[in-house]
Each structure stands twice: as structure tokens, then as C-alpha cells.
Amino acid sequence: MDKELIVYGRTYPCPDLVRSQRFLNTKNVSYRMIHIDKDEEAGGVVERYVGHRSVPTIVVARKGDVLPIEEPAPLPKGRSARSFDRGTLITEPSDEALGSFLQRHGLLNG
């Protein structure tokens, strides 16, 4: 299956988004950026999966799609979405969590 990494972000500065983009760029991981402040439907996708419009929300999708290839695992009650790997989606990840997420999906070498 051809996979594509989707990064839901915003057009204005966000420290977590900048850090994740820097990590992806440094590791030469290709991704497609979708700005939730310019695309209402995309904002709704993030809200549906995270509960609010938190960025970056990073999704492994089928090539050409924008939704996760599989339904993300639910967040445990009371658990923050931050850095929680939900299988096909991760929100506001640390570099370590993002690296593990990408390796598991075969999107990061080494």
C-alpha cells in the first residue's frame, strides 16, 4: 500500500508544528501540509479525531487521501492527545515519539 504522511497545521507560527516540520525535513521525510485555518473541512477532521483543533496532528493516509488508513485508537479517558501514538495518528509529538511513529509505518529509515 502506498502511504502518505499528512501534517495538519496552521499558517501562523506554532512551536510544536515548527519543531515537527524541522524533524521531518532533517530526516528527509516527505509530507503533505494541510492548513486547518484555511480549510474548514480539514479543521473538522482534526477536531473529530483529537477533540479540538490541535496542531500538528500527523496522519498516515493512503496516497492521495487525507484520512488515516485505519481508524485511530481512541484516547484513554483523561489522557492528553499530546505525543500519544494512536496507531495511524499522532498529535503534537515529541521528536522521539514522531520518530517511533514514522519507523513503525516504514516512513523513516534508521
N, C-alpha and C positions, 0 to 999 in steps of 0.2 A: 504494500500500500504506500502510495506517495503521501508523505506527511508535509505539512507546512506549519511553521510557527507563526502565530498571530499574537501581536502585542497590542492590547488595548491601552491607550494612553490619552493624554490631553495635549493641546497645542502650547500650553503655557508651562513654565518650569515646575517640576516636581522632583525632589531629591531622589526618591525611590525609582522613578522612571529613568532619570539620568543615569543612575548607577547601573540599572539593569541593561540599558542600552549600551553603556560603556563595556559591560561584561560581554554582551553578545557580540559587539563589534570587535573587541580584543580577541575573542575566541573564533572570529570569522563564522559566526552562526547567522545564516540569513533568516530574516523575519519580515513580516508584513505589518506595518503600523496602521492602526485604525484609531482615529481620534474621536473619543466619545463626546467631546464638546462640540463637534461639528456634525456628528452622525447620531441622531436621536435613537435610531434602532440599535446601534452598537451600544449606546449607553444603557438601553433596556436589557441587552444581553448581559452586560456586566452586573447590573442590578439584580437580574434574575438569578445568576449563579452565586453572587457574593453577598447580596442583601443591600448593597449600596454601591455607589459609583467609585470604586477604589481602583487606583492605577499604580503601577502596572498590573493588569490581570493578563496572564500569559496562558495561551491555549495551544494545544496540539490539535490541529484540524486536518481534514483531508485536503489535499492540494486543491485550491480554488474555493474552498469553503471558509466560513468564519466561526463555525460552531465546533465544540470539542468532538473528536472522533468517537468518543464514548461519553456517556453521561458522567460528569464528575461525581466523586464520592461526596456525600453530604458532610457539612461541617458538624462536628460534635457540638451538642448544646453547650453554649457558653464559651466555645473556642473561637478565638480571633482567626480570621482568614489569613492573616499575615504569615507568610512563609510556610503555610500548610499545604503540602502536596496532596492534591485531591485526585490524583491519577492522570487526568488529562488537562488539568488547570491548576495554576498556582498564582497567588496574588501577593504583591509586594514582597517578593522573595529576597532573602539574603543571597549573596553570591554563592555561598556554599549550597543552599537549598536549590537555587537555579541550576547550578552545575549538576547536581544529582538528578534533578528532574530531566534535564536535557540528555544526560548519559543514558538514563533508563529508556528514553524514547529513541535512542540512536542518533541524536542530533548534535552530539558533542563527542569529539574524539579526544581521548586522553584525560 
